[in-house]
Amino acid sequence: MAALALLLAAAPLSAQKKAETRLYQKTLSKPSLEAFDKFLKKYPSSVYAGDILARKDTLLNISPYGEAEAAAILADFLPAGTQFRALAERREAVDRIYGVCLEGEGLGLDQVRIVTLRDGQDGWAQEGVYDAPAADAEGMQTREFIDDTSVIDIRGTRYLFFHYLMGGAAGQTYVSAAYSPQTDEFGCVSFRGKDIRERSGHVPPYNILGRSDEAMLSGMERPWMRLLLKDIQDNEWLEYVPENFWLTDAAIQWWTEQNPDALTSATHLKFNILQQESSLVEEFQAAKGKKSSSKYTAALIDHRGWTVIVVYQKASSDYVLAWAEPECKDHYRDRLLNSIAFDDANTLALSYYHGNRTFKYRLNLTSKNLRRN
């Protein structure tokens, strides 16, 4: 009698488990949101509930498309040959593909284009497109993707991390960037400077001596932005110039860009004020043979491959870059800026040797007018 009572008590439990298992197997045979919800509603405490919830989340939020598949779909919506990187996303059972493009009609080198596709009843269609501000491209003429692309999950948010390289007469700029479809965030960190590759076949196709824009960045409290900066800092092919030299290089570059005809035909120049941290200010203070007038003190300096004239303005206490030209490498064949002297309080005479010939330029430090003799 006791054994029979135990069997009768266990029968409903056994029947319930069998029914639960049958529904679980049926749910897996034809998975859908409705089937998952039906199972969880009927058996919320089931041993299968965790698996059903995971499968439901997969159906809702995990895309079945890999990077290559997403890129192949997106390519059909872009002009042939467009440079882009693609990321697939599924949210609430809706599939989208996001593309980051470096090319497109009207797209500047200081922008990237974000293209969004959505999968609907009639297949894939473009849902949106916008141009996001990216890294400064002043002086750059070309741009291309470089190095690896990756998708990184940070606290449940996915980011597409990618890199691109810009080039031009001003040098090269390496950019580490990230985009998140979930939050629609885009950001980048750039490293700008001189291409110091020793050969054209260098792998990777860059080796830059310069500086990053980290001092100008905002939003560094966000983990993904810190990852971008670390990516720049850890790259062995991005070599940092000390701050004092960087300021000098930037000042000389500005002067030469503003005065492209200084060595040939210019009659008026533009000067730039040097920051106190510039190595040219250090060099000026240590220079011997400085020349002075009642208004100015001038020094002729060979520094970092350039021959420059730094002038101290007594009235304002400013140091200015008044002259810059490539340093003479061959004194027998190339022009050599040999010395400077004041003709009067405002006028500085620049004396040159060029082979057996001598000549002078006269630069008025107040009016910035230039005369050639």
C-alpha positions in Angstrom: 0.0 0.0 0.0 2.8 2.4 0.9 4.7 1.6 -2.4 1.5 2.2 -4.4 0.9 5.5 -2.7 4.5 6.7 -3.6 4.1 5.7 -7.2 0.8 7.5 -7.5 2.3 10.7 -6.0 5.3 10.5 -8.4 3.1 10.0 -11.5 2.1 13.6 -12.0 5.7 14.8 -11.6 6.9 12.3 -14.1 4.2 13.2 -16.5 5.0 16.9 -16.1 8.7 16.3 -16.9 7.8 14.2 -20.0 5.5 17.0 -21.3 8.1 19.6 -20.5 10.7 17.6 -22.5 8.4 17.1 -25.4 7.6 20.8 -25.6 11.3 21.6 -25.3 12.1 19.3 -28.2 9.2 20.7 -30.3 10.4 24.2 -29.6 13.9 23.4 -30.8 12.6 21.7 -34.0 10.9 25.0 -35.1 12.6 27.8 -33.2 10.8 31.2 -33.1 10.2 34.0 -30.7 6.6 32.8 -30.3 7.7 29.2 -29.5 10.3 30.3 -27.0 7.8 32.6 -25.2 5.2 29.8 -25.2 7.7 27.4 -23.5 8.9 30.0 -20.9 5.3 31.0 -20.1 4.3 27.4 -19.4 7.5 26.3 -17.7 9.2 29.4 -16.2 11.2 27.4 -13.7 12.2 24.6 -16.1 15.7 23.2 -16.2 15.5 24.1 -19.9 14.7 27.7 -19.3 18.3 29.0 -19.4 18.9 27.3 -22.7 15.6 28.7 -24.2 16.5 32.2 -23.0 19.9 32.0 -24.6 18.4 30.8 -27.9 15.9 33.6 -27.7 18.6 36.2 -27.3 20.5 34.7 -30.2 17.4 35.0 -32.4 16.8 38.5 -31.2 20.3 40.1 -31.1 23.0 37.9 -32.7 23.6 38.4 -36.4 24.1 35.4 -38.5 26.4 37.4 -40.9 30.1 37.4 -40.6 32.4 40.3 -41.8 32.9 38.8 -45.2 29.2 38.1 -45.8 28.3 41.6 -44.6 30.9 43.2 -46.9 29.6 41.2 -49.9 26.0 42.4 -49.3 27.1 46.1 -48.7 29.3 46.1 -51.9 26.2 45.9 -54.1 25.0 49.2 -52.7 28.3 51.1 -53.2 30.1 52.3 -56.3 32.7 49.8 -57.6 36.1 50.1 -55.9 34.8 52.0 -52.9 37.0 51.5 -49.8 34.9 50.4 -46.9 34.7 48.1 -43.8 31.4 46.4 -42.8 29.8 45.2 -39.6 26.6 43.2 -39.2 24.2 43.8 -36.3 20.9 42.2 -35.2 18.7 44.0 -32.7 15.2 42.8 -31.7 15.3 40.3 -34.6 16.0 43.0 -37.2 19.2 42.6 -39.3 21.3 45.6 -40.3 24.7 46.1 -42.0 26.8 49.2 -41.3 29.5 50.3 -43.6 32.3 52.8 -42.9 33.5 54.3 -46.2 36.6 56.3 -47.0 35.3 57.3 -50.4 32.1 58.7 -51.8 30.7 61.7 -53.8 31.3 64.9 -51.9 33.1 63.1 -49.0 36.1 65.0 -47.7 39.3 63.4 -46.4 38.4 64.7 -43.0 35.2 62.7 -42.9 34.0 59.1 -43.0 30.7 58.0 -44.5 28.4 55.7 -42.4 26.0 53.7 -44.6 23.2 51.6 -43.0 21.3 48.7 -44.7 18.2 47.0 -43.3 16.9 43.5 -44.2 13.1 43.7 -44.7 10.4 41.8 -46.4 11.7 42.7 -49.8 15.3 42.0 -48.9 18.2 44.4 -48.2 17.6 48.2 -48.7 19.6 51.3 -47.7 18.1 52.8 -44.5 20.4 55.8 -44.0 23.7 57.5 -44.8 25.6 60.4 -43.1 29.1 61.8 -43.0 30.9 62.0 -39.7 33.8 64.3 -38.8 37.0 62.4 -38.6 40.8 63.2 -38.4 42.3 66.5 -39.5 43.4 66.0 -43.2 45.2 69.4 -43.8 48.0 68.9 -46.3 46.8 65.3 -47.1 45.9 64.1 -50.6 45.4 60.3 -50.3 43.7 57.9 -47.9 43.5 54.1 -47.5 42.6 51.5 -45.0 45.6 50.0 -43.2 46.3 47.2 -40.7 43.7 44.9 -39.2 40.0 45.5 -38.5 38.4 44.0 -35.4 35.1 44.0 -33.5 35.4 44.5 -29.8 32.7 44.1 -27.1 32.9 46.7 -24.3 30.3 46.3 -21.5 27.8 44.8 -24.0 28.4 47.4 -26.7 30.1 46.3 -29.9 32.6 48.5 -31.7 34.2 48.2 -35.1 37.8 49.2 -34.7 39.7 50.1 -37.9 42.7 52.1 -39.1 43.5 54.2 -42.1 46.5 56.1 -43.5 46.6 59.5 -45.1 49.5 60.8 -47.2 50.6 64.1 -48.8 53.3 66.7 -49.2 52.9 67.4 -45.5 53.8 63.8 -44.5 51.6 61.1 -43.3 48.8 60.7 -40.8 47.9 57.4 -39.2 44.3 57.2 -37.8 42.9 54.6 -35.3 39.1 54.8 -35.3 36.0 53.1 -33.9 32.3 53.1 -34.6 29.4 51.5 -32.6 26.1 50.9 -34.4 24.4 50.4 -31.0 25.2 53.9 -29.7 26.0 55.6 -33.1 29.3 56.7 -31.6 32.3 57.5 -33.9 35.7 58.6 -32.7 39.3 58.6 -33.7 42.9 59.3 -32.6 45.5 60.4 -35.1 49.3 60.5 -35.3 50.7 63.0 -37.7 54.3 63.5 -38.9 57.1 62.8 -41.3 57.4 59.6 -43.3 60.8 58.1 -42.3 60.6 54.8 -44.1 64.0 53.9 -45.5 62.6 52.0 -48.5 59.4 52.2 -50.5 58.6 48.5 -49.9 58.5 48.9 -46.2 55.9 46.7 -44.4 53.7 48.2 -43.2 53.7 51.1 -45.7 54.4 53.7 -43.0 56.9 54.7 -40.4 56.0 58.1 -39.0 58.1 60.4 -36.8 55.6 62.8 -35.2 53.0 63.3 -32.6 49.4 62.2 -31.8 46.5 64.6 -31.2 45.9 63.2 -27.7 46.2 66.7 -26.1 43.2 67.9 -28.1 41.0 64.9 -27.5 37.8 64.9 -25.5 35.8 61.9 -24.1 38.8 60.1 -22.7 36.7 58.8 -19.8 35.2 56.4 -22.3 36.9 53.0 -22.4 36.8 52.7 -26.2 38.5 56.1 -26.7 41.3 55.0 -24.3 41.7 51.8 -26.4 42.2 53.9 -29.5 44.9 56.0 -27.8 46.6 52.9 -26.5 46.5 51.5 -30.0 48.5 54.5 -31.2 50.9 54.5 -28.3 51.7 50.8 -28.7 52.3 51.0 -32.4 56.1 50.5 -33.0 56.0 52.2 -36.4 54.7 55.5 -34.8 57.7 57.2 -33.2 57.1 60.2 -31.0 59.0 63.5 -31.4 59.7 65.3 -28.1 57.4 68.2 -27.6 60.1 70.9 -28.0 61.2 69.5 -31.4 57.6 69.0 -32.5 56.8 72.6 -31.9 59.9 73.6 -33.9 59.0 71.4 -36.8 55.5 72.7 -36.8 56.7 76.3 -36.8 59.1 75.7 -39.6 56.5 73.9 -41.7 54.0 76.8 -41.2 56.7 79.4 -42.2 57.6 77.5 -45.4 54.0 77.0 -46.3 53.2 80.7 -45.8 56.3 81.9 -47.7 56.7 79.4 -50.6 58.7 82.0 -52.7 61.0 83.3 -50.0 64.1 81.9 -51.7 63.2 83.1 -55.2 60.9 86.0 -55.7 59.0 87.0 -52.5 59.1 90.7 -51.5 57.0 90.3 -48.3 57.1 87.6 -45.7 55.0 86.3 -42.9 56.5 85.6 -39.4 55.1 83.3 -36.7 55.6 83.7 -33.0 57.4 80.7 -31.4 56.0 79.0 -28.3 58.4 79.2 -25.3 58.7 75.4 -25.2 60.0 75.3 -28.8 63.6 74.0 -29.2 64.3 77.1 -31.3 63.8 79.2 -28.3 66.3 77.0 -26.4 68.7 77.2 -29.3 68.4 81.0 -29.5 69.2 81.4 -25.8 72.3 79.2 -26.2 73.4 80.7 -29.5 76.7 82.6 -29.8 77.3 85.6 -32.1 73.8 87.0 -31.7 73.2 90.4 -33.4 71.3 93.3 -31.7 69.7 96.6 -32.6 67.6 98.9 -30.4 64.5 96.9 -31.2 65.6 93.3 -31.9 68.1 90.6 -31.2 68.6 88.0 -34.0 70.4 84.7 -34.1 71.4 82.6 -37.1 70.9 78.9 -36.2 71.4 75.5 -37.9 68.8 73.2 -36.4 67.1 69.9 -37.4 68.2 70.2 -41.0 67.2 73.9 -41.4 69.0 77.2 -41.3 66.8 79.7 -39.5 66.8 83.2 -38.1 65.1 83.6 -34.8 64.4 87.2 -33.7 63.6 88.4 -30.2 61.3 91.4 -30.2 62.3 93.6 -27.2 59.0 95.5 -27.0 56.8 92.4 -26.8 59.3 89.9 -25.4 58.2 87.5 -28.3 60.5 85.1 -30.2 59.6 85.0 -33.9 60.7 82.8 -36.7 61.8 85.3 -39.4 63.6 83.1 -41.9 63.9 79.4 -42.7 65.7 77.5 -45.5 67.1 74.0 -45.9 70.6 73.7 -44.3 73.4 73.9 -46.8 74.9 70.4 -47.3 77.6 71.2 -49.9 79.4 74.6 -49.3 81.0 74.4 -52.7 77.9 73.9 -54.8 74.9 75.1 -52.7 74.0 78.6 -51.5 75.2 79.2 -47.9 73.6 81.7 -45.6 76.9 82.7 -43.9 76.1 85.6 -41.6 73.6 88.2 -40.5 74.1 91.9 -39.4 71.8 94.9 -38.7 72.0 97.8 -41.2 69.7 99.8 -38.9 67.3 99.3 -36.0 64.8 97.5 -38.3 66.8 96.0 -41.2 68.6 92.7 -41.0 71.1 91.9 -43.8 71.5 88.3 -44.8 74.9 87.5 -46.4 75.3 84.6 -48.8 78.0 82.7 -50.5 77.2 80.7 -53.6 80.4 79.3 -55.1 82.6 82.3 -55.9 79.6 84.7 -55.8 78.4 86.7 -52.8 75.0 88.4 -52.5 72.7 89.8 -49.8 69.1 89.9 -48.8 67.8 92.7 -46.6 64.8 91.9 -44.4 62.9 94.7 -42.6 61.8 93.0 -39.3 59.0 95.6 -38.8 57.4 95.8 -42.2 58.5 92.2 -43.1 59.5 93.5 -46.6 62.4 91.7 -48.4 64.9 93.2 -50.8 67.5 91.3 -52.8 70.9 92.5 -53.9 
